[in-house]
Amino acid sequence: MRLAKLIGLWCLCAGSLTSAFAETPKLVLQITVDGLRGDLINRYKQNFSDGGFRYLLDKGVYYSNAHYGHANTETVVGHSTLATGAHPAVHGMTGNVWFDHESGELAYNIEDPAAPLLASRETAEEGEQIDPTQRLARTDGRSPRALLVPTFSDMLSVYTAGEAKVFGVSGKDRSAVVMAGHTGKAFWMSVDNGDFVTSSYYYEQYPQWVVEWNGMRKAAQYSGKQWQLLLEPSQYLLHAQDDRPYEADLQGFGRVFPHRYAPANNKLFYTQVLVSPASDQLLADFAKTLIVNEQIGQDDVPDYLSVSFSGVDAVNHFFGPSSLENEDVVLQLDRTLADFLDYVDETVGLKNTLIVLSADHGMAEMPEYMTELGYEVGRIKPEEIMSIANKVGREQFDIDKVAKVFFRPYLYINEENIIAEGHSIAEVEAAIAQGLKAHAGIAEAVPRNELEATEQTDVIERIRNNNHPQRSGHIYVVQKPYWFMFESGPIATMHGSPWTYDTHVPVIFVGKGIDDENVSRNVGIVDVAPTLSALLGISPPAGAQGEVLTEVVD
């Protein structure tokens, strides 16, 4: 009798919880397109289908002048800001990599040895040599523990007493992990084998549906095939931008269409898959499989699914955002989105779905391309930054190796050496910053000790918003517009600056009660999470600094 009463009470509580969400969407679908600069949607919209980007533009509120308020516009920084509504000074993800003062080494943003990756394959394919303990289940684990504040998805979990299903999926690990937050589950594509993998933070073993999806080896099916243009060449705005000498050839992938994928046993095959529309198609297929197997959006308690597409960003890095490859990968993503939204409509119902689409950062043009257009720029190597700093240390302070490490955009200096020679940290920082600003291609070099006193500009404000006392470096280095500041290698262009081509991204909200509107006023990406929270009637994330967008929430 007592057990029956307890069961009855539980059912009553569950029923009350369900009824509380009767008017809310069944699914919050957050779509993030890695590297989709804010102008690209308008640039290519003449060739969009009816069901992808055009559907979102026609049905929702489109913010065409949305910008990030931080300086280091990198993947994990942008995704974390989308997820938390906070700047990196609060959420702590100041860059894809930062210097860990405790270990004395560079640290990857979501690396966590306490959460090792789960091996996605137990046996090798015929003719394939695999050591699953080394290649497929490396000990450099992944978790969201370094994210210092809750996400919107965390707040949804709290509000629904853990009833909401929360997932983040992406072609990149960091994109999936931070969007899923601390309470959700994350999967991402492995460039080792094309499987979608996760870590022990989320599971002790893979769900059976993931095992079955990975067992189909869908990524390997691109082996030996070609990335071909979606349309006839004459239909493309950038049809003449197919073969430029400064584009990167990824180990035989080529600079000209069609791009041929290497055999699946080639060590760079799965990287080639990532640098193409194939990665977005695989991600959408995996997300569909997740929806049906995890029963996403099938009750009145709202679920959350983050889908972060990585193909546009990867293509940009090798071919540039003004390439034929960029135009085609965006158009192919448009078709992938259309198909995915059709599936959401069939399984959940678009009328029951709240959608927000944005990007984690923009992208700079290649410096060689800008020079062709008449805007002369160049490339700055990290060793140049280190050399200038060490020269200042020797000549002005008689300190050998004053620079510890430079990992864009931060220069870290040897505090121990400076103190041992009787100098102040602030004094040495200021001198190095002056030396850096005299170098060709450097627009700003801002010591953290002078950050609050420096005259306010948009760039300085973005650097302040990026500053975290434990993770940021001693001097923030900003290249001049369109100058390239990255390690030497095959990368053709890079994002990560505070200039508007890197901060500008689209923001589109679509859902029940949201009218279609094109808004050109300047808004911040920190506004996305508070707006999602307001739409569901829940508290915004604890560290949120943005405002509710009034065009979306009446």
C-alpha positions as CSV (number, residue, x, y, z in Angstrom):
1,M,0.0,0.0,0.0
2,R,2.8,2.4,0.9
3,L,4.6,1.6,-2.4
4,A,1.4,2.3,-4.3
5,K,0.9,5.6,-2.6
6,L,4.6,6.6,-3.4
7,I,4.1,5.6,-7.0
8,G,0.9,7.6,-7.2
9,L,2.6,10.6,-5.6
10,W,5.5,10.4,-8.1
11,C,3.0,10.2,-11.0
12,L,1.2,13.2,-9.7
13,C,4.4,15.2,-9.4
14,A,5.5,14.1,-12.9
15,G,2.1,15.1,-14.3
16,S,2.3,18.5,-12.6
17,L,5.8,19.0,-14.1
18,T,4.6,18.1,-17.5
19,S,1.5,20.4,-17.3
20,A,3.8,23.3,-16.3
21,F,5.4,23.1,-19.8
22,A,2.3,22.7,-21.8
23,E,2.8,26.1,-23.5
24,T,6.6,25.8,-24.0
25,P,8.4,24.4,-27.0
26,K,9.1,20.7,-27.0
27,L,12.6,21.3,-28.4
28,V,15.1,24.1,-28.2
29,L,17.3,23.6,-31.3
30,Q,20.5,25.7,-31.2
31,I,22.3,25.6,-34.5
32,T,25.8,27.1,-34.7
33,V,27.7,27.4,-38.0
34,D,31.4,27.6,-37.1
35,G,33.0,30.4,-39.0
36,L,29.9,31.8,-40.7
37,R,30.9,35.4,-41.1
38,G,27.9,37.8,-40.8
39,D,27.8,38.8,-44.4
40,L,27.9,35.4,-46.0
41,I,24.2,34.7,-45.7
42,N,23.3,37.8,-47.8
43,R,26.2,37.1,-50.1
44,Y,24.9,33.7,-51.2
45,K,21.2,33.8,-50.6
46,Q,20.3,34.0,-54.3
47,N,21.1,30.3,-54.5
48,F,19.6,29.1,-51.3
49,S,16.8,26.5,-51.3
50,D,13.4,27.1,-49.8
51,G,14.0,25.1,-46.6
52,G,17.4,25.9,-45.2
53,F,18.7,29.4,-44.4
54,R,15.8,30.9,-46.4
55,Y,13.2,29.2,-44.2
56,L,14.9,30.7,-41.1
57,L,15.2,34.2,-42.7
58,D,11.5,34.1,-43.8
59,K,10.1,32.8,-40.6
60,G,12.2,34.5,-37.9
61,V,13.8,37.6,-36.4
62,Y,17.1,38.1,-38.3
63,Y,19.8,40.2,-36.5
64,S,22.1,41.2,-39.4
65,N,24.4,43.4,-37.2
66,A,25.2,41.1,-34.3
67,H,28.7,41.1,-32.8
68,Y,30.8,39.4,-30.2
69,G,32.0,41.7,-27.5
70,H,35.3,39.9,-26.8
71,A,38.7,40.1,-28.6
72,N,39.9,36.6,-29.1
73,T,37.3,35.3,-31.6
74,E,38.1,31.6,-31.5
75,T,35.8,28.6,-31.5
76,V,35.6,27.7,-27.8
77,V,35.3,31.3,-26.8
78,G,32.4,32.0,-29.1
79,H,30.5,28.8,-28.3
80,S,31.0,29.5,-24.6
81,T,29.6,33.0,-25.0
82,L,26.6,31.6,-26.9
83,A,26.0,29.0,-24.2
84,T,26.4,31.2,-21.1
85,G,25.5,34.7,-22.2
86,A,28.8,35.9,-20.6
87,H,32.0,37.3,-21.9
88,P,35.2,35.1,-21.5
89,A,36.3,37.3,-18.5
90,V,33.4,35.6,-16.7
91,H,33.1,32.2,-18.3
92,G,36.8,31.7,-18.4
93,M,37.3,30.3,-21.9
94,T,39.7,32.9,-23.0
95,G,41.1,31.0,-26.0
96,N,41.3,27.6,-27.5
97,V,44.6,27.3,-25.6
98,W,46.0,29.1,-22.6
99,F,49.1,28.8,-20.4
100,D,48.5,26.8,-17.3
101,H,50.7,28.3,-14.6
102,E,50.4,25.3,-12.3
103,S,51.6,22.7,-14.9
104,G,53.9,25.2,-16.7
105,E,52.5,24.0,-20.0
106,L,49.9,25.1,-22.6
107,A,46.5,23.7,-21.8
108,Y,43.7,22.8,-24.3
109,N,40.4,24.4,-23.2
110,I,38.4,21.2,-22.5
111,E,41.2,18.8,-21.8
112,D,40.5,16.7,-18.7
113,P,42.6,13.6,-17.8
114,A,40.0,12.6,-15.3
115,A,37.5,12.1,-18.2
116,P,39.3,9.9,-20.7
117,L,37.8,9.3,-24.1
118,L,35.8,6.1,-24.7
119,A,37.2,3.8,-27.3
120,S,34.7,3.7,-30.2
121,R,35.9,0.5,-31.7
122,E,36.8,-2.8,-30.1
123,T,38.2,-4.6,-33.1
124,A,40.2,-3.5,-36.1
125,E,38.8,-3.6,-39.7
126,E,40.4,-6.2,-42.0
127,G,43.9,-5.0,-42.9
128,E,43.7,-2.2,-40.3
129,Q,46.1,-2.0,-37.4
130,I,44.5,-0.3,-34.4
131,D,45.6,-0.1,-30.8
132,P,42.4,1.2,-29.2
133,T,44.2,2.1,-26.0
134,Q,46.4,4.5,-27.8
135,R,44.7,5.9,-31.0
136,L,41.0,5.6,-30.2
137,A,40.9,6.0,-26.5
138,R,43.7,8.5,-25.8
139,T,44.1,9.6,-22.1
140,D,43.7,13.3,-22.9
141,G,40.1,13.3,-21.8
142,R,37.4,15.9,-22.4
143,S,34.9,17.6,-20.1
144,P,33.3,21.0,-19.5
145,R,34.9,21.4,-16.1
146,A,37.0,24.4,-17.2
147,L,33.9,26.3,-18.1
148,L,33.4,28.5,-15.0
149,V,29.7,29.3,-15.1
150,P,26.5,27.5,-16.1
151,T,25.0,27.4,-19.6
152,F,21.5,27.9,-20.8
153,S,21.2,24.2,-21.1
154,D,22.3,23.8,-17.5
155,M,19.5,26.2,-16.4
156,L,17.0,24.2,-18.4
157,S,18.1,21.1,-16.6
158,V,17.7,22.8,-13.2
159,Y,14.3,24.2,-14.1
160,T,12.9,20.9,-15.3
161,A,14.4,19.0,-12.3
162,G,16.6,17.0,-14.6
163,E,13.8,15.9,-16.9
164,A,15.0,17.8,-20.0
165,K,17.1,15.8,-22.3
166,V,20.2,17.9,-23.2
167,F,22.7,17.1,-25.9
168,G,25.5,18.8,-27.9
169,V,26.9,17.4,-31.1
170,S,29.5,18.8,-33.4
171,G,32.3,18.1,-35.8
172,K,34.6,19.6,-33.0
173,D,34.9,18.4,-29.4
174,R,35.0,21.8,-27.8
175,S,31.9,23.0,-29.7
176,A,29.9,20.0,-28.5
177,V,31.2,20.0,-24.9
178,V,30.5,23.7,-24.0
179,M,27.1,23.8,-25.6
180,A,26.0,20.6,-23.7
181,G,27.1,22.4,-20.5
182,H,27.8,20.6,-17.3
183,T,24.6,18.6,-17.1
184,G,24.1,17.5,-20.7
185,K,25.8,14.9,-22.9
186,A,28.2,15.6,-25.8
187,F,29.4,13.7,-29.0
188,W,31.8,14.9,-31.6
189,M,33.5,13.5,-34.7
190,S,36.9,11.9,-34.4
191,V,39.4,12.8,-37.1
192,D,41.1,9.5,-36.3
193,N,38.4,7.3,-37.7
194,G,35.2,9.3,-38.5
195,D,33.3,7.9,-35.5
196,F,31.3,10.1,-33.2
197,V,33.0,9.8,-29.8
198,T,32.5,11.0,-26.2
199,S,34.3,10.7,-22.8
200,S,33.8,9.1,-19.5
201,Y,32.4,12.4,-18.2
202,Y,29.2,11.5,-20.0
203,Y,29.0,7.7,-20.2
204,E,30.6,4.6,-18.9
205,Q,30.0,3.0,-22.3
206,Y,28.4,4.1,-25.6
207,P,24.6,3.8,-26.0
208,Q,23.8,1.0,-28.4
209,W,22.5,3.3,-31.1
210,V,25.9,5.1,-31.2
211,V,27.7,1.8,-31.5
212,E,25.4,0.9,-34.4
213,W,25.9,4.3,-36.1
214,N,29.6,4.1,-35.8
215,G,29.6,0.5,-37.0
216,M,28.2,1.6,-40.3
217,R,31.5,3.5,-41.0
218,K,29.6,6.3,-42.8
219,A,32.6,8.6,-43.0
220,A,34.7,5.9,-44.7
221,Q,32.1,5.8,-47.5
222,Y,33.6,9.0,-48.9
223,S,36.9,7.2,-49.5
224,G,38.2,7.8,-53.1
225,K,35.1,9.9,-53.9
226,Q,35.1,13.6,-54.8
227,W,33.7,16.8,-53.4
228,Q,32.0,18.2,-56.5
229,L,30.2,21.5,-57.0
230,L,26.5,21.5,-56.1
231,L,25.6,23.8,-59.1
232,E,26.9,24.6,-62.5
233,P,30.0,26.9,-62.1
234,S,28.4,29.8,-63.9
235,Q,25.7,30.0,-61.1
236,Y,28.3,30.9,-58.5
237,L,29.1,34.4,-57.5
238,L,32.7,33.4,-56.9
239,H,33.1,31.0,-59.9
240,A,36.4,32.7,-60.8
241,Q,37.9,32.1,-57.3
242,D,38.7,28.4,-57.7
243,D,42.4,28.3,-58.1
244,R,44.6,30.8,-56.2
245,P,48.2,30.1,-55.4
246,Y,47.9,31.1,-51.8
247,E,45.1,28.5,-51.1
248,A,46.3,25.4,-49.2
249,D,46.5,21.9,-50.7
250,L,45.7,19.5,-47.9
251,Q,48.0,16.6,-48.9
252,G,46.6,16.1,-52.4
253,F,43.1,17.4,-51.7
254,G,43.8,20.0,-54.3
255,R,43.0,23.7,-54.9
256,V,40.6,23.1,-57.7
257,F,37.2,21.4,-58.0
258,P,36.6,18.5,-57.9
259,H,38.5,17.8,-54.7
260,R,39.3,14.1,-54.4
261,Y,39.2,12.4,-51.0
262,A,42.2,10.2,-50.2
263,P,41.7,6.5,-49.4
264,A,40.3,5.8,-46.0
265,N,43.6,4.4,-44.7
266,N,45.4,7.7,-45.4
267,K,46.1,9.4,-42.1
268,L,44.6,12.7,-43.4
269,F,41.5,11.2,-45.0
270,Y,39.2,12.1,-42.1
271,T,40.6,15.6,-41.9
272,Q,39.8,16.0,-45.6
273,V,36.2,14.9,-44.7
274,L,36.1,17.6,-42.1
275,V,37.3,20.2,-44.6
276,S,34.3,19.7,-46.9
277,P,30.5,19.5,-46.9
278,A,30.8,15.8,-45.9
279,S,31.4,16.6,-42.2
280,D,28.2,18.6,-42.0
281,Q,26.2,15.9,-43.8
282,L,27.6,13.3,-41.4
283,L,26.8,15.5,-38.4
284,A,23.2,16.0,-39.5
285,D,22.8,12.3,-40.0
286,F,24.1,11.6,-36.5
287,A,21.8,14.2,-35.0
288,K,18.8,12.7,-36.7
289,T,19.7,9.3,-35.2
290,L,20.1,10.9,-31.8
291,I,16.7,12.5,-32.1
292,V,14.8,9.3,-32.8
293,N,16.8,7.1,-30.4
294,E,16.8,9.5,-27.4
295,Q,13.2,10.4,-28.0
296,I,13.9,14.1,-28.3
297,G,10.9,16.4,-28.2
298,Q,8.4,13.6,-27.6
299,D,6.8,14.9,-24.4
300,D,5.8,18.3,-22.9
301,V,9.1,18.8,-21.0
302,P,11.3,20.9,-23.3
303,D,14.5,19.2,-24.5
304,Y,17.7,20.9,-25.8
305,L,19.8,19.9,-28.8
306,S,22.8,21.9,-29.9
307,V,24.1,21.1,-33.5
308,S,27.3,22.9,-34.3
309,F,28.4,22.5,-38.0
310,S,32.2,22.7,-38.5
311,G,32.6,22.5,-42.3
312,V,32.5,26.2,-43.2
313,D,35.2,27.1,-40.7
314,A,37.5,24.2,-41.8
315,V,37.1,25.2,-45.5
316,N,37.7,28.8,-44.7
317,H,41.1,28.0,-43.1
318,F,42.4,26.3,-46.2
319,F,40.7,28.2,-49.0
320,G,39.6,31.5,-47.5
321,P,36.1,33.0,-47.1
322,S,36.1,34.5,-50.6
323,S,36.8,31.2,-52.4
324,L,34.5,29.1,-54.6
325,E,35.0,26.4,-51.9
326,N,33.5,28.7,-49.3
327,E,30.5,29.5,-51.5
328,D,29.8,25.8,-52.2
329,V,30.2,24.6,-48.6
330,V,27.7,27.2,-47.5
331,L,25.2,26.3,-50.3
332,Q,25.6,22.6,-49.5
333,L,25.1,23.3,-45.8
334,D,21.9,25.1,-46.8
335,R,20.6,21.9,-48.4
336,T,21.8,19.9,-45.4
337,L,19.9,22.3,-43.1
338,A,16.8,22.0,-45.2
339,D,16.8,18.2,-45.0
340,F,17.5,18.3,-41.2
341,L,14.7,20.8,-40.5
342,D,12.3,18.6,-42.5
343,Y,13.3,15.7,-40.3
344,V,12.7,17.8,-37.2
345,D,9.3,18.7,-38.6
346,E,8.4,15.0,-39.1
347,T,9.6,13.9,-35.7
348,V,9.0,16.8,-33.3
349,G,7.2,19.4,-35.4
350,L,8.7,22.8,-36.3
351,K,5.6,24.3,-34.7
352,N,6.9,22.8,-31.4
353,T,10.5,23.8,-31.9
354,L,12.3,27.0,-30.9
355,I,15.3,27.5,-33.2
356,V,18.2,29.9,-32.8
357,L,21.0,30.0,-35.4
358,S,24.3,31.9,-35.0
359,A,28.0,31.4,-35.5
360,D,31.0,31.3,-33.1
361,H,33.1,33.9,-35.0
362,G,33.7,35.3,-38.4
363,M,36.8,35.0,-40.6
364,A,39.5,37.2,-42.1
365,E,40.3,37.3,-45.8
366,M,43.7,35.8,-46.7
367,P,46.4,38.5,-46.6
368,E,47.6,37.7,-50.2
369,Y,44.0,38.2,-51.5
370,M,43.7,41.5,-49.7
371,T,47.0,42.6,-51.3
372,E,45.7,41.6,-54.7
373,L,42.8,44.0,-54.1
374,G,45.2,46.8,-53.2
375,Y,45.2,46.6,-49.4
376,E,48.8,45.7,-48.5
377,V,49.2,43.4,-45.5
378,G,51.4,40.5,-44.4
379,R,52.0,37.6,-42.1
380,I,53.5,37.8,-38.5
381,K,55.2,34.7,-37.1
382,P,55.0,33.8,-33.4
383,E,58.8,33.7,-33.2
384,E,58.9,37.4,-34.2
385,I,56.8,38.3,-31.1
386,M,59.1,36.2,-28.9
387,S,62.2,37.7,-30.4
388,I,61.1,41.3,-29.8
389,A,60.2,40.6,-26.2
390,N,63.5,38.9,-25.5
391,K,65.4,41.8,-27.2
392,V,63.7,44.3,-24.9
393,G,64.4,42.1,-21.9
394,R,68.1,41.9,-22.7
395,E,68.7,45.5,-23.8
396,Q,66.6,47.4,-21.3
397,F,66.6,45.1,-18.2
398,D,69.6,42.7,-18.7
399,I,67.2,39.8,-18.4
400,D,67.8,36.7,-20.5
401,K,64.6,35.0,-22.0
402,V,62.0,37.3,-20.5
403,A,59.4,35.8,-22.8
404,K,58.0,32.4,-21.7
405,V,55.6,31.6,-24.5
406,F,53.5,33.4,-27.1
407,F,50.3,31.7,-28.1
408,R,48.0,34.1,-29.9
409,P,46.9,36.5,-28.8
410,Y,48.7,36.4,-25.4
411,L,52.4,36.8,-24.6
412,Y,53.3,35.2,-21.3
413,I,56.5,36.4,-19.6
414,N,58.9,34.9,-17.0
415,E,57.8,36.7,-13.8
416,E,60.5,34.8,-11.8
417,N,63.3,36.1,-13.9
418,I,62.0,39.6,-13.7
419,I,61.6,39.6,-9.9
420,A,65.0,38.0,-9.5
421,E,66.6,40.9,-11.3
422,G,64.8,43.4,-9.1
423,H,62.4,44.8,-11.7
424,S,58.6,45.1,-11.5
425,I,56.3,43.1,-13.7
426,A,54.4,46.2,-14.8
427,E,57.6,48.0,-15.8
428,V,58.8,45.2,-18.0
429,E,55.3,44.6,-19.5
430,A,55.0,48.2,-20.5
431,A,58.5,48.2,-22.2
432,I,57.8,45.0,-24.2
433,A,54.4,46.4,-25.3
434,Q,56.1,49.5,-26.6
435,G,58.6,47.4,-28.5
436,L,55.8,45.3,-30.0
437,K,53.8,48.2,-31.2
438,A,56.7,49.4,-33.2
439,H,56.7,46.2,-35.2
440,A,55.1,46.1,-38.7
441,G,51.6,44.6,-38.6
442,I,51.0,45.2,-34.8
443,A,48.1,47.5,-34.1
444,E,48.0,47.1,-30.3
445,A,50.0,45.5,-27.5
446,V,48.2,46.0,-24.2
447,P,49.8,45.0,-20.9
448,R,47.2,43.6,-18.5
449,N,48.4,46.0,-15.7
450,E,47.5,48.9,-17.9
451,L,44.2,47.5,-19.3
452,E,41.9,49.5,-17.1
453,A,43.8,52.7,-17.5
454,T,44.0,52.5,-21.3
455,E,41.8,54.8,-23.3
456,Q,38.5,53.2,-24.1
457,T,38.0,52.1,-27.7
458,D,35.9,49.2,-29.1
459,V,39.1,47.1,-29.4
460,I,40.2,47.8,-25.8
461,E,36.7,47.0,-24.5
462,R,36.8,43.7,-26.3
463,I,40.3,42.9,-24.8
464,R,38.9,43.8,-21.3
465,N,36.0,41.4,-21.9
466,N,38.6,38.7,-22.8
467,N,40.7,39.2,-19.7
468,H,40.6,36.5,-17.0
469,P,43.2,36.9,-14.2
470,Q,44.3,33.3,-14.1
471,R,44.2,32.4,-17.8
472,S,45.0,35.5,-19.8
473,G,48.6,36.4,-20.6
474,H,50.6,39.4,-19.6
475,I,50.3,41.3,-22.9
476,Y,47.4,41.1,-25.4
477,V,48.8,41.4,-29.0
478,V,46.5,42.6,-31.8
479,Q,47.5,42.5,-35.4
480,K,46.5,45.2,-37.8
481,P,43.3,44.5,-39.9
482,Y,43.8,41.5,-42.2
483,W,47.3,40.8,-41.1
484,F,47.8,37.1,-40.4
485,M,49.2,36.1,-36.9
486,F,49.4,32.4,-36.6
487,E,51.9,29.5,-36.6
488,S,53.6,28.7,-39.9
489,G,52.0,25.8,-41.8
490,P,49.3,25.0,-44.3
491,I,46.6,27.3,-42.8
492,A,45.8,30.0,-45.4
493,T,43.8,32.3,-43.2
494,M,42.7,32.7,-39.6
495,H,40.2,34.3,-37.3
496,G,40.8,35.4,-33.7
497,S,41.1,39.2,-33.9
498,P,38.9,41.9,-32.4
499,W,38.1,43.4,-35.8
500,T,34.6,43.4,-37.0
501,Y,35.1,40.8,-39.8
502,D,35.8,38.4,-36.9
503,T,33.2,39.6,-34.4
504,H,30.3,39.8,-37.0
505,V,27.9,36.8,-37.1
506,P,24.3,36.3,-37.9
507,V,21.6,35.6,-35.2
508,I,18.2,34.3,-36.2
509,F,15.4,33.3,-33.8
510,V,12.5,31.2,-35.2
511,G,9.5,29.8,-33.2
512,K,5.9,30.1,-32.1
513,G,4.9,33.7,-31.5
514,I,8.1,35.1,-33.1
515,D,7.3,37.3,-36.1
516,D,9.6,37.6,-39.1
517,E,11.7,40.8,-39.0
518,N,15.1,42.0,-40.2
519,V,16.8,44.0,-37.5
520,S,19.8,46.0,-38.3
521,R,20.6,47.5,-34.9
522,N,23.8,46.4,-33.2
523,V,23.2,43.6,-30.7
524,G,25.6,41.4,-28.7
525,I,25.9,37.6,-28.8
526,V,25.7,37.7,-25.0
527,D,22.1,38.5,-25.6
528,V,21.3,35.0,-27.1
529,A,21.2,33.0,-23.8
530,P,19.2,35.5,-21.8
531,T,16.7,35.7,-24.7
532,L,16.3,31.9,-24.8
533,S,15.8,31.9,-21.1
534,A,13.1,34.6,-21.3
535,L,11.3,32.7,-24.1
536,L,11.0,29.6,-21.8
537,G,10.3,31.7,-18.7
538,I,13.4,30.4,-16.8
539,S,16.3,32.2,-15.0
540,P,19.1,33.2,-17.3
541,P,22.5,31.5,-16.8
542,A,24.2,32.6,-13.6
543,G,27.0,34.6,-15.3
544,A,24.9,36.1,-18.1
545,Q,25.7,39.7,-19.0
546,G,23.4,40.2,-22.0
547,E,20.0,41.7,-22.4
548,V,16.7,40.1,-23.7
549,L,16.1,40.9,-27.3
550,T,12.8,42.7,-27.4
551,E,12.0,41.8,-31.0
552,V,12.0,38.2,-30.0
553,V,10.4,38.5,-26.6
554,D,7.4,40.8,-26.5
